[in-house]
Every structure is written in structure tokens, then in C-alpha cells.
Amino acid sequence: MNIYLNPTYEVSNKHQLNIVKKLEGEKNINVLHPFKSLIWQGPLYVQEMNKLIKEKNIHFISETFNNLGFTLHLIDLGINKVSITSSIDNALKKKICSIAKKKKVKILYTEMFSEKFNLFEV
């Protein structure tokens, strides 16, 4: 199944992650850690959240938009899936994808996710 067609939930912390995991059960879902949270929590927190995902049906994705520093740091930490913006320069995209491939990290494009839900926004 195409990962972009799965329902995508934005989660900013471990508590929200656990709630979404319980809500969805065995369905295939994406859990997107948004860039706005990455900025203030940092890559190491994202790594800890990534470790909490043991289920095969849940895809943890960290969003970096066009921030090359965060993108490379998350790739280096071994985050399985990183989402960037598709508007990044093509030469830069190729380099990012080449590095990610060596580290067995999948690069996704934020704009391609069909549905994003934020259950926790006030």
C-alpha cells in the first residue's frame, strides 16, 4: 500500500503518540512529527519518539521541510522516514536521497500526504 494514502496524524509528544496508537489499533497509519515541534524539541527527542514505535502498521515520519541541517541530523540518527518539501533544489534532493539510501532512511515529500489530522490542536 502507498504510504501517502494512509491517514496521517500529527503528534508533538510521546503522550499524543500513545493516544493515537491506542485509537487506531491495527490500521495502517502515519504518525507525523511536525517541523514546528522539531524546532523546539530537537532531533534527539524525535529519536526517542521513533523508538516507541514497535508496530509494523505505524509509520513514524519526521518533517523537516527545507531545513538541511535537521534533515541530515535525523538521517544520521537513523530515523526511518524523513519528510522534506518537494520544492528543494533537485541537485540537493539527489544528495539528500543518496545519503539517506546509504543509511537506509526513506525520504518522503510532505506535500504528497493526502490527509493530515491534528487531534490535539486547540
C-alpha positions in Angstrom: 0.0 0.0 0.0 1.1 3.5 -0.8 2.3 5.3 2.4 0.8 8.6 1.2 -2.7 7.2 1.2 -2.6 6.2 4.9 -4.3 8.5 7.4 -1.7 10.8 8.8 -1.8 12.1 12.4 0.4 15.0 13.6 1.8 14.3 17.0 4.1 16.6 19.0 4.9 14.5 22.0 5.0 10.9 23.5 1.7 11.2 25.2 -0.1 12.1 21.9 1.8 9.3 20.2 0.4 6.8 22.7 -3.1 8.1 22.3 -3.0 7.7 18.5 -1.6 4.2 18.8 -4.5 3.2 21.0 -7.1 4.9 18.9 -6.1 3.3 15.6 -5.3 -0.3 16.7 -4.2 -2.4 13.8 -4.9 0.1 10.9 -2.1 1.3 8.8 -1.4 4.9 9.8 1.3 7.5 9.5 2.4 9.5 12.6 4.0 12.8 11.5 6.1 14.7 13.9 5.7 18.3 12.6 8.6 20.7 11.9 7.2 23.2 14.3 7.8 20.7 17.1 11.1 19.5 15.8 12.4 23.1 16.0 12.0 23.3 19.8 12.3 19.7 20.8 15.3 18.8 18.7 16.4 15.6 16.8 17.2 13.6 20.0 13.6 13.9 21.2 12.4 12.7 17.7 14.8 9.7 18.1 13.2 8.8 21.4 9.7 9.0 19.9 10.8 6.9 17.0 12.0 4.2 19.4 8.5 4.0 20.9 7.1 2.6 17.6 7.3 -1.1 17.6 4.2 -1.8 15.5 4.6 -2.6 11.8 1.4 -0.8 10.9 2.6 2.6 12.2 4.9 4.7 10.1 6.8 7.4 12.1 7.8 10.3 10.0 9.6 13.4 11.0 9.0 16.5 9.0 11.9 18.8 8.2 10.6 20.9 5.2 13.7 22.6 3.7 16.0 22.6 6.7 19.1 20.7 5.5 20.7 20.6 9.0 17.7 18.9 10.6 17.3 16.6 7.6 20.9 15.4 7.8 20.9 15.1 11.6 17.7 12.9 11.5 19.2 10.7 8.7 22.4 10.3 10.8 20.3 9.3 13.9 18.6 6.6 11.8 15.1 7.9 11.8 13.4 5.5 9.4 11.4 8.1 7.4 12.0 11.8 7.0 9.7 14.1 5.1 11.1 17.1 3.2 9.4 19.7 0.9 9.4 18.9 -2.8 10.4 22.5 -3.6 14.0 21.8 -2.6 16.6 22.2 -5.4 16.8 19.0 -7.4 20.6 18.7 -7.0 20.2 19.0 -3.2 17.4 16.4 -3.3 19.6 13.9 -5.1 22.4 14.4 -2.5 19.9 14.0 0.4 18.4 10.9 -1.1 21.9 9.4 -1.8 22.9 9.9 1.9 19.6 8.6 3.1 19.9 5.5 0.9 23.3 4.7 2.5 21.7 5.0 6.0 18.6 3.0 4.9 16.3 6.0 5.5 13.3 6.7 3.3 12.8 10.3 2.1 9.2 11.4 1.7 7.6 14.6 0.5 5.3 16.5 2.8 3.0 17.8 0.2 2.1 14.3 -1.0 0.3 13.2 2.2 -3.4 13.1 1.2 -5.0 13.7 4.7 -3.4 15.1 7.8 -5.2 15.1 11.1 -4.3 17.0 14.3 -6.5 15.7 17.1 -4.6 17.8 19.7 -4.7 21.3 18.3 -6.7 23.7 20.4 
